[in-house]
Amino acid sequence: MNKTVYILGAGFSRPANAPLQSEIINDILKLKGFAFDQRDQFIRNYLDDFEKFLEQDLFISKDKFRNIALEDIFTPIDRCILDGISFRSYYNRELVELREKIYSLIIAAIMERIIFRGNSKSYIDDFANYLVRTMRPRMENIDHDPVSIISTNWDILLDNSLKKAIENDNNNGVVDYCCYISSLHDDDTIKPGLQALGEGKYNVKLLKLHGSMNWLSCPKCQRLYVAFYEKIAIDGLYSNKNCVHCNKNYSKQGGSTNILRSNLIMPTFLKDLTNFQIKLIWQNASIELSEADKIVFIGYSLPNADYELRQLLSRMVRHDAIIEVVTEEETDTETKKSNEETYNRYKTFFGKRDVRLESIGVKKYIQKIIKNPAE
């Protein structure tokens, strides 16, 4: 059985109105005039702290805020947190809180784009239904394992579409994040993939290398809590959701270390991959890549800042694997030039492997594989 691994970047969600990484800072700064119901005061306070950090600590003038890269924000923060030192006016512990606040701002900005401005995600629903149909035979044959998804995105557009497709199939399967998960709301349809397989169900593997907006993590036991249709990571600072297991096991000790926190991996040259569940996801991603006959990159630019993924690809992709790169549809000379540059970048990285360019855009590519799944 041939196996295909899809690797998704920000461009996969772009047609559904999700922002590209380069647009996130600008979208955050636009939040000032936006109302978030009961959250709006928190968001405004976080935005004030964020702008203060940019202006006073990074020493960026206000008119240049939109030009700063996320890497230049998170790299010094993460370096100081890892080394246990302060950064200008911020003590180490304050840097951890600042990072959480920026997480919430990023999620709020993505929410504003996707939810409040509207989106067209029918192609993602189609892709999810295709994945569920493809994996469903695993109920009868556990060796049936033809496809998996590796995503660098935080958004939960595909997560929710997969969950909905599985619900429409009487919950015969699960969204498998390939790590140990617990349900935030005692939903018994949320469970680890291995448990589901043991119950005679099927799993659709979605490995989110940089975390997810619907995850919260316990800093004590490192359990990962999941909720679908909710961007619970935005609540990481002020909802005080607790780990029910640690609350039970350490009820006599108390302490704030039981409070769940968001677990997003930011674009930085110092990615913190020490969380056990994140490590497990990366380890499983390496297995998926080693098994792949074809690897399809959709909306992923192979950036230098993703050096951890680049080294994983370099180590684990087989020499005989076919590499397919899905780029924007060529509508003008500029797009054609950009696609050629993308192809050359992939060809240089993957060397003598068979690298193919699909310059038809995300939506048309999804329709192509649905109509011709054997290709």
Secondary structure by P-SEA (a helix, b strand, c coil): cbbbbbbbccccccccccccccaaaaaaaaccccccccaaaaaaaaaaaaaaaaccccccccccccccccccccaaaaaaaaaccccccccaaaaaaaaaaaaaaaaaaaaaacccccccaaaaaaaaaaaaaaaccccccccccccbbbbcccccaaaaaaaaaaaaaccccccccccbbbbcccccccccaaaaaaaccccbbbbbcccccccccccccbbbbbbccccccccccccccccaaaaaacccccccccbbbbbccccccccccccaaaaaaaaaaaaaaaaccbbbbccccccccaaaaaaaaaccccccbbbbbbccccccaaaaaaaaaaaaaaaaaacccccccccccaaaaaaaaaacccc
